[in-house]
């Protein structure tokens, strides 16, 4: 478009206005304003709608975030509670098994495994369902194994308690039998002692006689050259018959033993005892008179005492006074 053409259009528009077309122009301008207003109104409605949608989305996001947080907190609390219950279950199982006071290598290994699992649970900061299920599975396996141990131990304890009870009964019965045996042995010993005591020979009617060489009794002891001890062995059916050695020990008035010339001795109470004289006799469980002589030319006045022994026992004693 050249300048002349543009000038003609402006002139035409000017003429058009001047000729009375001002009202039509105003109408066109009013319609444009209405369209602009509708457009603006549409924009405003869209903006408001978008704002409402954004607000709704924000509110929904906040609500969902809150719900998600609450759900997460609930899950965390659930996990912590499950974790605590698993720890308590493991601890109680360990304590129960340790209280049985019975362990072997396999049980010790299982206990160590349970303790390590407890420590691992304590160190866990975050748990999920998969980990939780894994722990539950491991703990379930351990619980099954340990419950088997506990049943075995309880069974062994039951058997041991029965054996202990039976052992106590056996010991009591044995003690009773031993007591009866001891009592029987004691009675047997008493009876044996009584028999032995009853079997001991007894010397009775003991006399000490001073004699001269011619066999007569002197008026004074200083004239005597020997002493004769007379007695009799009492009859005893319980005594063992046969040859018996009889020993006499004569004590002078001064208390000294009048020993034989060889200072020979016999056994008495586990020791050796010097005798004055002895004699071998044949005893057949009947009364047997016995005389044993002792020679000594240095006899003095006073009381003489004599002890008679047989089978290592003192079977009699007597005394006599001589002027």
MARNU-294241 format. One record per residue (C-alpha): residue number from 0; residue in three letters; y negated, x negated, z negated. Coordinates in pm, whole numbers, plus 32768, in hexadecimal, padded with zeros to 4 digits. Layout:
<pts>
+------+------+------+------+------+
! semi ! baza !    y !    x !    z !
+------+------+------+------+------+
!  NUM !  ALA !    Y !    X !    Z !
...
+------+------+------+------+------+
</pts>
This chain:
<pts>
+------+------+------+------+------+
! semi ! baza !    y !    x !    z !
+------+------+------+------+------+
!    0 !  UNK ! 8000 ! 8000 ! 8000 !
!    1 !  UNK ! 7EAE ! 7F75 ! 806B !
!    2 !  UNK ! 7D66 ! 7F95 ! 7FBD !
!    3 !  UNK ! 7CE9 ! 80A5 ! 80A6 !
!    4 !  UNK ! 7E13 ! 8180 ! 8066 !
!    5 !  UNK ! 7DF6 ! 8153 ! 7EEA !
!    6 !  UNK ! 7C88 ! 81A7 ! 7F02 !
!    7 !  UNK ! 7CD1 ! 82E3 ! 7FC3 !
!    8 !  UNK ! 7DCD ! 835A ! 7EBE !
!    9 !  UNK ! 7CDA ! 831F ! 7DA5 !
!   10 !  UNK ! 7BD4 ! 83D4 ! 7E6B !
!   11 !  UNK ! 7CBF ! 84F0 ! 7EAC !
!   12 !  UNK ! 7D1B ! 8509 ! 7D3D !
!   13 !  UNK ! 7BAE ! 8507 ! 7CE4 !
!   14 !  UNK ! 7B6B ! 8615 ! 7DDB !
!   15 !  UNK ! 7C8F ! 86DA ! 7D5D !
!   16 !  UNK ! 7C0A ! 86D1 ! 7BFF !
!   17 !  UNK ! 7AB1 ! 8724 ! 7C6D !
!   18 !  UNK ! 7B2F ! 884A ! 7D32 !
!   19 !  UNK ! 7BC7 ! 88F9 ! 7BFE !
!   20 !  UNK ! 7D23 ! 8878 ! 7BD0 !
!   21 !  UNK ! 7CE0 ! 8802 ! 7A70 !
!   22 !  UNK ! 7DC2 ! 8915 ! 79D6 !
!   23 !  UNK ! 7EF5 ! 88AC ! 7A9A !
!   24 !  UNK ! 7ECE ! 8749 ! 7A28 !
!   25 !  UNK ! 7EB7 ! 87B4 ! 78C0 !
!   26 !  UNK ! 7FF8 ! 8878 ! 78E7 !
!   27 !  UNK ! 80AE ! 874A ! 7969 !
!   28 !  UNK ! 802D ! 867C ! 7847 !
!   29 !  UNK ! 80A7 ! 8787 ! 7749 !
!   30 !  UNK ! 8205 ! 878A ! 77DB !
!   31 !  UNK ! 8216 ! 860E ! 77C5 !
!   32 !  UNK ! 81AF ! 8620 ! 7659 !
!   33 !  UNK ! 82BA ! 871D ! 7610 !
!   34 !  UNK ! 83BE ! 8647 ! 76B8 !
!   35 !  UNK ! 834A ! 851A ! 75F2 !
!   36 !  UNK ! 8357 ! 85E5 ! 74B1 !
!   37 !  UNK ! 84B8 ! 865E ! 74FF !
!   38 !  UNK ! 8520 ! 84F9 ! 7549 !
!   39 !  UNK ! 848A ! 847B ! 7407 !
!   40 !  UNK ! 852B ! 859C ! 734D !
!   41 !  UNK ! 8679 ! 8545 ! 73EA !
!   42 !  UNK ! 864D ! 83DB ! 7384 !
!   43 !  UNK ! 85F7 ! 8448 ! 7224 !
!   44 !  UNK ! 872B ! 8527 ! 7214 !
!   45 !  UNK ! 8805 ! 8409 ! 728F !
!   46 !  UNK ! 8767 ! 831C ! 7195 !
!   47 !  UNK ! 8793 ! 8413 ! 7079 !
!   48 !  UNK ! 88F6 ! 8457 ! 70E5 !
!   49 !  UNK ! 893B ! 82E2 ! 70F5 !
!   50 !  UNK ! 889D ! 82B8 ! 6F9F !
!   51 !  UNK ! 8974 ! 83D0 ! 6F14 !
!   52 !  UNK ! 8AA6 ! 8333 ! 6FB2 !
!   53 !  UNK ! 8A49 ! 81DC ! 6F28 !
!   54 !  UNK ! 8A10 ! 8270 ! 6DD0 !
!   55 !  UNK ! 8B5C ! 8328 ! 6DE4 !
!   56 !  UNK ! 8C0B ! 81ED ! 6E56 !
!   57 !  UNK ! 8B66 ! 8124 ! 6D3F !
!   58 !  UNK ! 8BC6 ! 8223 ! 6C3B !
!   59 !  UNK ! 8D28 ! 822D ! 6CC5 !
!   60 !  UNK ! 8D37 ! 80B3 ! 6CC5 !
!   61 !  UNK ! 8CBE ! 80A3 ! 6B5E !
!   62 !  UNK ! 8DB5 ! 81AF ! 6AF3 !
!   63 !  UNK ! 8ED0 ! 8106 ! 6BAD !
!   64 !  UNK ! 8E6C ! 7FB5 ! 6B1E !
!   65 !  UNK ! 8E69 ! 804B ! 69C2 !
!   66 !  UNK ! 8FBA ! 80F0 ! 69FB !
!   67 !  UNK ! 9045 ! 7FAE ! 6A8C !
!   68 !  UNK ! 8FC2 ! 7EEC ! 6961 !
!   69 !  UNK ! 9056 ! 7FEA ! 6873 !
!   70 !  UNK ! 919E ! 7FDB ! 6931 !
!   71 !  UNK ! 9194 ! 7E5F ! 692B !
!   72 !  UNK ! 914A ! 7E62 ! 67B4 !
!   73 !  UNK ! 9265 ! 7F56 ! 677A !
!   74 !  UNK ! 9351 ! 7E7E ! 6846 !
!   75 !  UNK ! 92DD ! 7D48 ! 678B !
!   76 !  UNK ! 9312 ! 7DF5 ! 663A !
!   77 !  UNK ! 9466 ! 7E6E ! 66B3 !
!   78 !  UNK ! 94C3 ! 7D0F ! 6720 !
!   79 !  UNK ! 944D ! 7C7C ! 65D5 !
!   80 !  UNK ! 950F ! 7D83 ! 6515 !
!   81 !  UNK ! 9647 ! 7D42 ! 65E3 !
!   82 !  UNK ! 9617 ! 7BCC ! 65B5 !
!   83 !  UNK ! 95F7 ! 7BF7 ! 643C !
!   84 !  UNK ! 972C ! 7CD4 ! 642E !
!   85 !  UNK ! 97F2 ! 7BD6 ! 64F6 !
!   86 !  UNK ! 9783 ! 7ABE ! 640A !
!   87 !  UNK ! 97DC ! 7B8D ! 62D7 !
!   88 !  UNK ! 992E ! 7BE3 ! 636A !
!   89 !  UNK ! 9978 ! 7A77 ! 63BA !
!   90 !  UNK ! 9902 ! 79FD ! 6263 !
!   91 !  UNK ! 99D4 ! 7B00 ! 61AB !
!   92 !  UNK ! 9B01 ! 7AA7 ! 627E !
!   93 !  UNK ! 9AD3 ! 7933 ! 6234 !
!   94 !  UNK ! 9AA6 ! 7973 ! 60BF !
!   95 !  UNK ! 9BDB ! 7A52 ! 60B6 !
!   96 !  UNK ! 9CAE ! 794C ! 6167 !
!   97 !  UNK ! 9C2A ! 782F ! 608E !
!   98 !  UNK ! 9C75 ! 78F9 ! 5F54 !
!   99 !  UNK ! 9DE7 ! 78F6 ! 5FAB !
!  100 !  UNK ! 9DFB ! 7785 ! 5F47 !
!  101 !  UNK ! 9EF8 ! 7744 ! 6059 !
!  102 !  UNK ! 9EA9 ! 7679 ! 618D !
!  103 !  UNK ! 9F55 ! 75BC ! 62A3 !
!  104 !  UNK ! 9ED2 ! 74FE ! 63D0 !
!  105 !  UNK ! 9EC4 ! 7632 ! 64B2 !
!  106 !  UNK ! 9E15 ! 7706 ! 63AC !
!  107 !  UNK ! 9D1D ! 75EF ! 6362 !
!  108 !  UNK ! 9CCB ! 75D7 ! 64D6 !
!  109 !  UNK ! 9C91 ! 774F ! 64E8 !
!  110 !  UNK ! 9BB2 ! 7746 ! 63B6 !
!  111 !  UNK ! 9AE5 ! 762D ! 644F !
!  112 !  UNK ! 9AC8 ! 76F8 ! 658F !
!  113 !  UNK ! 9A4E ! 7826 ! 64C9 !
!  114 !  UNK ! 994D ! 7753 ! 640D !
!  115 !  UNK ! 98CD ! 76BE ! 6554 !
!  116 !  UNK ! 98AF ! 781D ! 65E5 !
!  117 !  UNK ! 97E2 ! 788B ! 64B5 !
!  118 !  UNK ! 96F8 ! 7761 ! 64DD !
!  119 !  UNK ! 96D9 ! 77A9 ! 6652 !
!  120 !  UNK ! 967D ! 7913 ! 6606 !
!  121 !  UNK ! 9575 ! 78A3 ! 650B !
!  122 !  UNK ! 94D8 ! 77BF ! 6611 !
!  123 !  UNK ! 94C3 ! 78D3 ! 6718 !
!  124 !  UNK ! 9357 ! 793D ! 674B !
!  125 !  UNK ! 938A ! 7A34 ! 6866 !
!  126 !  UNK ! 94B9 ! 7B0D ! 689D !
!  127 !  UNK ! 9512 ! 7BF2 ! 69BA !
!  128 !  UNK ! 962E ! 7CE5 ! 69E7 !
!  129 !  UNK ! 9703 ! 7BEC ! 6AA3 !
!  130 !  UNK ! 96E4 ! 7AE2 ! 6995 !
!  131 !  UNK ! 971C ! 7BE8 ! 6888 !
!  132 !  UNK ! 9858 ! 7C64 ! 692F !
!  133 !  UNK ! 98CF ! 7AFC ! 6956 !
!  134 !  UNK ! 989B ! 7AB8 ! 67E2 !
!  135 !  UNK ! 9947 ! 7BFE ! 6789 !
!  136 !  UNK ! 9A6F ! 7B9E ! 6863 !
!  137 !  UNK ! 9A8C ! 7A41 ! 67C8 !
!  138 !  UNK ! 9A67 ! 7ACA ! 6668 !
!  139 !  UNK ! 9B64 ! 7BDC ! 66B1 !
!  140 !  UNK ! 9C60 ! 7AD8 ! 6724 !
!  141 !  UNK ! 9C20 ! 7A04 ! 65EE !
!  142 !  UNK ! 9C38 ! 7B37 ! 650E !
!  143 !  UNK ! 9D88 ! 7B95 ! 65A4 !
!  144 !  UNK ! 9E0E ! 7A34 ! 6572 !
!  145 !  UNK ! 9D85 ! 7A13 ! 6410 !
!  146 !  UNK ! 9E00 ! 7B6B ! 63AA !
!  147 !  UNK ! 9F56 ! 7AF5 ! 641B !
!  148 !  UNK ! 9F2E ! 79C3 ! 633A !
!  149 !  UNK ! 9EBE ! 7AA0 ! 621A !
!  150 !  UNK ! 9FEC ! 7B84 ! 6244 !
!  151 !  UNK ! A0D0 ! 7A54 ! 624F !
!  152 !  UNK ! A02C ! 79C0 ! 6118 !
!  153 !  UNK ! A03F ! 7B0C ! 605F !
!  154 !  UNK ! A1AA ! 7B29 ! 60C0 !
!  155 !  UNK ! A1EB ! 79C5 ! 6049 !
!  156 !  UNK ! A12E ! 7A0B ! 5F09 !
!  157 !  UNK ! A1FE ! 7B43 ! 5ED2 !
!  158 !  UNK ! A33E ! 7A80 ! 5F0B !
!  159 !  UNK ! A2BA ! 7965 ! 5E30 !
!  160 !  UNK ! A25C ! 7A5A ! 5D1E !
!  161 !  UNK ! A3BA ! 7AEE ! 5D2B !
!  162 !  UNK ! A453 ! 7993 ! 5D28 !
!  163 !  UNK ! A371 ! 7932 ! 5C06 !
!  164 !  UNK ! A3D7 ! 7A6E ! 5B4E !
!  165 !  UNK ! A544 ! 7A28 ! 5B97 !
!  166 !  UNK ! A512 ! 78BD ! 5B32 !
!  167 !  UNK ! A472 ! 7929 ! 59EA !
!  168 !  UNK ! A596 ! 7A14 ! 59AE !
!  169 !  UNK ! A68F ! 7900 ! 5A03 !
!  170 !  UNK ! A5D6 ! 7813 ! 591B !
!  171 !  UNK ! A5D8 ! 7918 ! 5806 !
!  172 !  UNK ! A74A ! 7958 ! 583F !
!  173 !  UNK ! A78A ! 77E2 ! 584A !
!  174 !  UNK ! A6BF ! 77B3 ! 570D !
!  175 !  UNK ! A788 ! 78C7 ! 5667 !
!  176 !  UNK ! A8CE ! 782C ! 56DF !
!  177 !  UNK ! A855 ! 76D4 ! 5673 !
!  178 !  UNK ! A7F2 ! 7761 ! 5521 !
!  179 !  UNK ! A946 ! 7803 ! 54FA !
!  180 !  UNK ! A9EB ! 76C0 ! 556A !
!  181 !  UNK ! A917 ! 75F9 ! 5475 !
!  182 !  UNK ! A96D ! 76EF ! 5362 !
!  183 !  UNK ! AADB ! 76DC ! 53C1 !
!  184 !  UNK ! AAC8 ! 7561 ! 53CA !
!  185 !  UNK ! AA17 ! 7560 ! 527C !
!  186 !  UNK ! AB23 ! 7641 ! 51EB !
!  187 !  UNK ! AC2C ! 7568 ! 528A !
!  188 !  UNK ! AB87 ! 7433 ! 51F6 !
!  189 !  UNK ! AB74 ! 74DE ! 50A6 !
!  190 !  UNK ! ACE0 ! 753C ! 50C5 !
!  191 !  UNK ! AD34 ! 73DC ! 5139 !
!  192 !  UNK ! AC72 ! 734C ! 5016 !
!  193 !  UNK ! AD21 ! 743A ! 4F2D !
!  194 !  UNK ! AE6C ! 73D4 ! 4FC1 !
!  195 !  UNK ! AE0C ! 7267 ! 4FA2 !
!  196 !  UNK ! AD99 ! 729E ! 4E40 !
!  197 !  UNK ! AED1 ! 735E ! 4DFB !
!  198 !  UNK ! AF9D ! 7248 ! 4E97 !
!  199 !  UNK ! AF04 ! 713B ! 4DB8 !
!  200 !  UNK ! AFF4 ! 70A9 ! 4CBC !
!  201 !  UNK ! AF98 ! 70C0 ! 4B51 !
!  202 !  UNK ! AFF6 ! 6FC8 ! 4A43 !
!  203 !  UNK ! B033 ! 7068 ! 48EE !
!  204 !  UNK ! B0A8 ! 6FFF ! 4796 !
!  205 !  UNK ! AFF7 ! 6EB0 ! 47B3 !
!  206 !  UNK ! B03B ! 6DB7 ! 469B !
!  207 !  UNK ! AFEA ! 6C48 ! 466A !
!  208 !  UNK ! B0E9 ! 6B8A ! 4599 !
!  209 !  UNK ! B0CB ! 6A21 ! 4519 !
!  210 !  UNK ! B216 ! 695A ! 4514 !
!  211 !  UNK ! B298 ! 680B ! 44A0 !
!  212 !  UNK ! B384 ! 6733 ! 456E !
!  213 !  UNK ! B4B2 ! 67D9 ! 44C9 !
!  214 !  UNK ! B433 ! 692C ! 453B !
!  215 !  UNK ! B3CB ! 69A5 ! 43E2 !
!  216 !  UNK ! B275 ! 6A23 ! 4384 !
!  217 !  UNK ! B1AA ! 6931 ! 42AC !
!  218 !  UNK ! B0E3 ! 6999 ! 417B !
!  219 !  UNK ! AFB4 ! 68EC ! 4209 !
!  220 !  UNK ! AF48 ! 68C9 ! 4377 !
!  221 !  UNK ! AF16 ! 6753 ! 4355 !
!  222 !  UNK ! B090 ! 672B ! 4335 !
!  223 !  UNK ! B0CF ! 67E9 ! 447B !
!  224 !  UNK ! B117 ! 673B ! 45C3 !
!  225 !  UNK ! B10C ! 6864 ! 46AE !
!  226 !  UNK ! B095 ! 69C7 ! 46DD !
!  227 !  UNK ! B165 ! 6AE6 ! 4764 !
!  228 !  UNK ! B0C6 ! 6C16 ! 4800 !
!  229 !  UNK ! B1A5 ! 6D4A ! 47F5 !
!  230 !  UNK ! B15E ! 6E8D ! 48B6 !
!  231 !  UNK ! B209 ! 6F85 ! 4998 !
!  232 !  UNK ! B1B3 ! 6FFD ! 4AF9 !
!  233 !  UNK ! B1A5 ! 7177 ! 4AFE !
!  234 !  UNK ! B280 ! 7235 ! 4BF2 !
!  235 !  UNK ! B1BB ! 72BB ! 4D1D !
!  236 !  UNK ! B252 ! 7371 ! 4E48 !
!  237 !  UNK ! B114 ! 7332 ! 4F15 !
!  238 !  UNK ! B11D ! 71BA ! 4EE5 !
!  239 !  UNK ! B1BB ! 70DF ! 4FEE !
!  240 !  UNK ! B300 ! 704D ! 4F68 !
!  241 !  UNK ! B36F ! 6EE4 ! 4F94 !
!  242 !  UNK ! B31C ! 6D8A ! 4F14 !
!  243 !  UNK ! B1D7 ! 6D7B ! 4E4D !
!  244 !  UNK ! B11B ! 6C4B ! 4DD1 !
!  245 !  UNK ! B08A ! 6C89 ! 4C76 !
!  246 !  UNK ! AF71 ! 6BA7 ! 4BF9 !
!  247 !  UNK ! AEF1 ! 6B83 ! 4A94 !
!  248 !  UNK ! ADA2 ! 6AF0 ! 4A2A !
!  249 !  UNK ! AD97 ! 6A90 ! 48BA !
!  250 !  UNK ! AC46 ! 6A4E ! 4817 !
!  251 !  UNK ! AC2F ! 6978 ! 46DC !
!  252 !  UNK ! AB5B ! 69E2 ! 45B1 !
!  253 !  UNK ! AA3C ! 690F ! 4638 !
!  254 !  UNK ! AA44 ! 69DD ! 477E !
!  255 !  UNK ! AAD0 ! 68C9 ! 485C !
!  256 !  UNK ! ABEC ! 6918 ! 494B !
!  257 !  UNK ! AD35 ! 686C ! 48FF !
!  258 !  UNK ! AD86 ! 67F4 ! 4A5F !
!  259 !  UNK ! AED5 ! 678A ! 4AEF !
!  260 !  UNK ! AF1A ! 6616 ! 4B16 !
!  261 !  UNK ! AECE ! 661B ! 4C8D !
!  262 !  UNK ! AD98 ! 66FB ! 4C6C !
!  263 !  UNK ! AE37 ! 67DC ! 4D74 !
!  264 !  UNK ! AD83 ! 6921 ! 4DD0 !
!  265 !  UNK ! ADC2 ! 6A78 ! 4E6C !
!  266 !  UNK ! ACE3 ! 6B61 ! 4F37 !
!  267 !  UNK ! AC16 ! 6C5E ! 4E79 !
!  268 !  UNK ! AAFB ! 6D2D ! 4F0B !
!  269 !  UNK ! AACD ! 6C3E ! 502F !
!  270 !  UNK ! AABF ! 6B0B ! 4F54 !
!  271 !  UNK ! ABA8 ! 6A11 ! 4EB3 !
!  272 !  UNK ! AC01 ! 6A36 ! 4D45 !
!  273 !  UNK ! ACBD ! 6930 ! 4C76 !
!  274 !  UNK ! ADDB ! 69C0 ! 4BAB !
!  275 !  UNK ! AE94 ! 694E ! 4A75 !
!  276 !  UNK ! AFF4 ! 69A3 ! 4AE0 !
!  277 !  UNK ! B0AE ! 6A7E ! 4BDD !
!  278 !  UNK ! B1FE ! 6B1B ! 4C21 !
!  279 !  UNK ! B2B1 ! 6BBB ! 4D49 !
!  280 !  UNK ! B363 ! 6D07 ! 4D00 !
!  281 !  UNK ! B429 ! 6E07 ! 4DC8 !
!  282 !  UNK ! B385 ! 6F59 ! 4D9A !
!  283 !  UNK ! B43B ! 7097 ! 4E02 !
!  284 !  UNK ! B346 ! 71A6 ! 4D90 !
!  285 !  UNK ! B3E1 ! 71B8 ! 4C32 !
!  286 !  UNK ! B36D ! 7137 ! 4AE0 !
!  287 !  UNK ! B3A2 ! 6FC1 ! 4ADB !
!  288 !  UNK ! B37E ! 6EE9 ! 49A1 !
!  289 !  UNK ! B2DD ! 6D98 ! 49E7 !
!  290 !  UNK ! B29D ! 6C5F ! 4918 !
!  291 !  UNK ! B1CE ! 6B37 ! 4991 !
!  292 !  UNK ! B1B9 ! 69EA ! 48D0 !
!  293 !  UNK ! B097 ! 68F8 ! 48B6 !
!  294 !  UNK ! B0C8 ! 67A1 ! 4812 !
!  295 !  UNK ! AFB1 ! 66FC ! 4749 !
!  296 !  UNK ! AFCE ! 6624 ! 4610 !
!  297 !  UNK ! AE5C ! 662D ! 45B9 !
!  298 !  UNK ! AE38 ! 6794 ! 4553 !
!  299 !  UNK ! AD37 ! 67EF ! 444A !
!  300 !  UNK ! AD0A ! 691C ! 436D !
!  301 !  UNK ! AC40 ! 6A42 ! 43EB !
!  302 !  UNK ! AC54 ! 6B63 ! 44DA !
!  303 !  UNK ! AD03 ! 6B2E ! 4626 !
!  304 !  UNK ! ACC7 ! 6C14 ! 474B !
!  305 !  UNK ! ADA8 ! 6C46 ! 4878 !
!  306 !  UNK ! AD73 ! 6CE6 ! 49D3 !
!  307 !  UNK ! AE96 ! 6D47 ! 4AB5 !
!  308 !  UNK ! AE70 ! 6D55 ! 4C33 !
!  309 !  UNK ! AF4D ! 6DD3 ! 4D4C !
!  310 !  UNK ! AF06 ! 6E04 ! 4EC1 !
!  311 !  UNK ! ADA5 ! 6D7D ! 4E8B !
!  312 !  UNK ! AD58 ! 6E88 ! 4D85 !
!  313 !  UNK ! AD25 ! 6E80 ! 4C0D !
!  314 !  UNK ! AE42 ! 6F5A ! 4B8B !
!  315 !  UNK ! AE1F ! 6F24 ! 4A13 !
!  316 !  UNK ! AD8B ! 6E5B ! 48F7 !
!  317 !  UNK ! ADC1 ! 6E24 ! 4783 !
!  318 !  UNK ! AD73 ! 6D3E ! 4662 !
!  319 !  UNK ! AE05 ! 6CB3 ! 451F !
!  320 !  UNK ! AD85 ! 6BFA ! 43EC !
!  321 !  UNK ! AE33 ! 6AC8 ! 4362 !
!  322 !  UNK ! ADF2 ! 6A0D ! 4219 !
+------+------+------+------+------+
</pts>
